[in-house]
């Protein structure tokens, strides 16, 4: 199957002496992998940083075997934030969550559009709030959505979190994830948000599938304790 598309780098690993296997999240074909010959060379590996946006030409002689990629850089993402450890940690978390949760070779246009919005606004001051809202949207687009009872949001007006019940499991959810108002949130709010989404993802996806929750995402959460 031969195709061309744009996408984001979400993983890579060495393959033989001078090649790599590249994992990407594409607009039209979802999460997929391919071999990049010469991928270990300085010229190529520099534009295959995690979460960089690239143009891909995919070729394959057999649909049952991994294909091959030719790549071209569209927009550098990670290099822009190499001097910001928290944002790099967030991008690492983002790539590992995508790699872990997305099904193979299935278009996920809503998730892709949501991801583009996040990365286009990643330089803004409220980047962590945007990231958390992206994670909540990811859960919903993957089919694990939830509803918040309006009556619950009116309880404990002086509190920053509300107690909600999802499939007989109790969670503490930050109110700013409901109102999407991030003007006055602090590190404690961000930690509560990360903790809420992690617990939900573990209970809904990772634990039922016997998968380990990404370590880079856990590190991001620890940054805001």
Secondary structure, 3 states (H helix, E strand, C coil): CCEEEEEEEEEEEEECCCEEEEEEEECCCEEEEEEEECCCCHHHHCCCCCCCEEEEEEECCCCCCCEEEEEEEEECCHHHHCCCHHHHHHHHHHHHHHHHHCCECCCCHHHHHHHHHHHHCCCCCCHHHHHHHHHHHHHHHCCCCCCCCHHHHCCCCCCCEEEEEECCEEEEEECHHHHCCCCCCCHHHHHHHHHHHHHHHHHHHHCCCCCCCCHHHHHHHHCCC
